[in-house]
Amino acid sequence: MKGEVRVITQEIWADVLGYVRKNISEVEYHTWFAPVRNLGVQDGSLVLGVRNSFAQEWFRKHYLELLEDALRSLGAQDPQVSFQVLPAVQEAMILPQDPPPAPAPGHPPGPGSRPPPAPLPAENRKSLNPKYTFENFVVGPNNNLAHAAALAVAESPGKAYNPLFIYGDVGLGKTHLMHAVGHYMMERFPEKRIEYVSTESFTNDLINAIRDDKMTQFRNRYRSVDLLLVDDIQFLAGKERTQEEFFHTFNALYENHKQIILSSDRPPKDIQTLEGRLRSRFEWGLITDIQSPEYETRVAILKMNAEHNRIDIPQEVLELIARQVTSNIRELEGALMRVVAFSSLNNVPFSRAVAAKALSNVFAPQAVKVEMMDVLRQVAAHFNMPPDVIRGSGRAREVVVPRQIAMYLIRDLTDHSLPEIGQFFGRDHSTVMHAVAKVTELLGKDGDLLASVNALRSELKDVEDEENSA
Ligand SMILES: Nc1ncnc2c1ncn2[C@@H]1O[C@H](COP(=O)(O)OP(=O)(O)OP(=O)(O)O)[C@@H](O)[C@H]1O
């Protein structure tokens, strides 16, 4: 019996195509590979959809080895590729220039066909990524302020904070949050016009409008929206004409109480060569940042991603990935997909060793440090009580001492700040500060406590060593 089909994501498929493209001519590539569809992995074999049996034969004869090499480069040890002739409808869908086929009368639309038309302005639908909603956004200490601000804006557009300025490093969720506001508004007020644009597209639109003498249309387009989302606003730097036009767009929207959300990789004050009048406008509303997610948030993001893609993957594997990829969420998601592709292509179940192997040639193995959760678990095991009790509200001495030790060790062994540790325990930073001071003081007087802390340190060192040798 055939096993389940596992999805191969676009990123992985793009890697395969990238490999192929480097090894054949452009003409060959466009003739043969552009129309191929990736149908996923079944029983360890990558299944590719081709147009007809002639193509199927051609691929078997001419490109099988190349495809196997491409899979080897992704970590497949014994790569296998099979081909399936696509039914005519699916075949039509692989031609990017053609519109998707309409479902036959009486038949439900197949996968990949367009959703039924919704009563929305067309531009709303085309400009928002359906995945970037509030429901799909994991909130952690790194992004909770930006999330709260975005939600407030979504609930009272044009009133709460205008503009909302979100900044942070690459791949940390700025675009996701902006789109989430768009989706939220679209659901509640379907008649509202929403425009999402990168600063680059805004600039190009402007250049085209000037060239084609279509400034009136340009202005109508950007000044008639209810919500304007502009990504990567730092790219306005040095573009005087675009700044000028954006200044007027901003004013028109602002005066009409229309909501503006801007994202950037840095705060307004650090955007060089930005006109003072624009900078000060960017500072009129609320400026909020997104930081790199800490370990627990990274695990939660991976878990949500796995659930979304219906991938049943053990928690310990997710934990390993979260330890390897620490700063960029886009890379974190990519790492998960790499592990999924690796285990599918090699037809092996998920395990920590498989994950470590899948990631080994992409991410330099990180020297793993213990995380808050590791310390909590170890302290809980040491004192023989459930972790939740230690994190709970109990004030009995038997609970308070382990809690204080856990806070002390986390402060000592991880890079977390007092507020972050406080949040982990559902308390504020002064409680953590007090705990650290208390344990430090007792270590000099209380032999039992010193022995416990030393034992825990050595156990946690073992945890780290074990992780590093995975
Ligand atoms: N808190 C989160 N919960 C779930 N997924 C997230 C979260 N933050 C980011 N992501 C995901 O990470 C990926 C990158 O996010 P996004 O594109 O929004 O980053 P960005 O900050 O706009 O990056 P860039 O500066 O490169 O434009 C997306 O797939 C997004 O869904």
The ligand as a Gaussian input file, in Angstrom:
#p B3LYP/6-31G(d) Opt

LIG

0 1
 N        5.105000      35.957000      15.662000
 C        5.017000      35.184000      14.577000
 N        4.221000      34.097000      14.569000
 C        4.160000      33.306000      13.472000
 N        4.842000      33.521000      12.343000
 C        5.637000      34.598000      12.288000
 C        5.765000      35.485000      13.393000
 N        6.614000      36.459000      13.058000
 C        7.009000      36.209000      11.805000
 N        6.431000      35.092000      11.334000
 C        6.634000      34.488000       9.997000
 O        7.975000      34.721000       9.621000
 C        8.068000      35.008000       8.237000
 C        8.746000      36.355000       8.045000
 O        7.878000      37.382000       8.528000
 P        7.719000      38.791000       7.794000
 O        7.826000      38.634000       6.317000
 O        6.519000      39.448000       8.326000
 O        9.027000      39.501000       8.314000
 P        9.512000      40.991000       8.117000
 O        9.899000      41.482000       9.445000
 O        8.502000      41.782000       7.369000
 O       10.792000      40.769000       7.239000
 P       11.479000      41.715000       6.112000
 O       12.172000      42.781000       6.853000
 O       12.412000      40.762000       5.447000
 O       10.395000      42.207000       5.219000
 C        6.643000      34.968000       7.712000
 O        6.399000      33.702000       7.140000
 C        5.785000      35.155000       8.951000
 O        4.531000      34.525000       8.831000

